[in-house]
Amino acid sequence: MFRLDPETVRIFWRCEHYNNLPGDEVGNIKALGKGRRYHRVDIHNVDRLPRARIVFLLVRGFWSPWRIGHINGDSLDDRPANLYVLRRGTTVRRSGRNFPNLGK
């Protein structure tokens, strides 16, 4: 369904999807308020997923049941090296170390 360009971290459709053709870029930027934004991917006009979850799936090969966090705190930076699994009850500390991660 998706193809990831690892250098730009852009996601493209592999097949035709509604008004999108193979090779069209997936997603848009969604504002959350208080200046926070993230890349969002709409699938079938129903499911709206953060792009970070799809990048994680394409790179790691599995769908995480937990939230995906950004090590540097920038929710628009979906580089695989910047993503980690945020398990329920985990306190987020952006000190640059001790981030929980799966499948590394």
C-alpha positions in Angstrom: 0.0 0.0 0.0 2.8 2.4 0.9 6.4 3.1 -0.2 8.8 5.0 2.1 11.6 7.2 0.8 14.1 6.7 3.7 16.1 9.8 2.9 13.2 12.3 2.9 10.9 10.2 5.1 8.1 10.9 2.7 5.5 8.2 2.1 4.0 7.4 -1.3 1.1 5.3 -2.5 2.1 2.0 -4.2 -1.4 1.6 -5.7 -4.3 3.7 -6.8 -6.3 5.0 -3.8 -9.4 7.0 -4.4 -8.2 10.2 -6.2 -4.5 9.3 -5.6 -2.3 7.6 -8.2 0.7 5.3 -7.5 3.6 7.6 -6.7 1.4 10.4 -5.1 2.6 11.5 -1.7 0.6 10.4 1.3 -0.6 12.6 4.1 -0.8 16.2 5.3 0.1 18.3 8.3 -2.5 18.5 11.1 -2.4 21.3 13.7 -3.2 20.2 17.3 -3.2 23.6 18.9 -0.6 25.3 21.1 1.7 25.2 18.1 1.9 21.4 18.0 1.7 19.8 14.6 2.1 16.3 13.1 1.9 14.6 9.7 -1.4 12.7 9.3 -2.3 10.1 6.8 -5.9 9.6 5.8 -6.8 6.1 4.7 -10.2 5.5 3.0 -11.4 8.8 4.4 -12.0 7.1 7.7 -8.7 6.2 9.4 -6.5 9.1 10.3 -3.1 7.9 11.4 0.1 9.8 12.5 2.7 9.3 9.8 5.2 8.3 12.5 3.2 5.0 13.1 3.3 4.2 9.4 7.1 4.9 9.2 7.6 2.7 12.2 5.6 -0.1 10.6 7.5 0.2 7.3 10.9 0.3 8.9 10.5 -2.1 11.9 8.0 -4.5 10.2 5.4 -4.6 12.9 2.5 -2.5 14.1 3.2 -1.2 17.6 0.2 -1.5 20.0 1.7 1.5 21.9 2.1 5.2 20.9 5.1 6.2 18.9 7.1 9.1 20.4 9.8 11.4 19.0 13.1 11.5 20.8 13.9 15.1 19.9 10.4 16.2 20.7 9.7 17.4 17.1 6.5 15.7 16.0 7.2 16.6 12.4 10.6 14.7 12.5 9.5 11.2 11.6 13.0 9.8 10.8 13.2 6.2 11.9 16.2 7.0 14.2 14.0 9.6 16.0 11.1 7.3 16.7 10.6 5.1 19.8 7.8 3.1 21.4 6.1 5.0 24.2 4.6 2.3 26.4 1.6 3.0 28.7 2.8 4.5 31.9 6.2 5.5 30.6 7.4 9.0 31.5 8.8 10.9 28.6 12.2 12.4 29.3 14.0 14.0 26.4 17.5 13.7 27.8 18.7 11.8 24.8 19.1 8.5 26.6 17.2 5.6 28.0 14.4 5.7 25.5 12.3 2.4 25.4 12.5 0.8 22.0 11.5 -2.4 20.4 13.0 -4.3 17.5 16.2 -2.2 17.3 
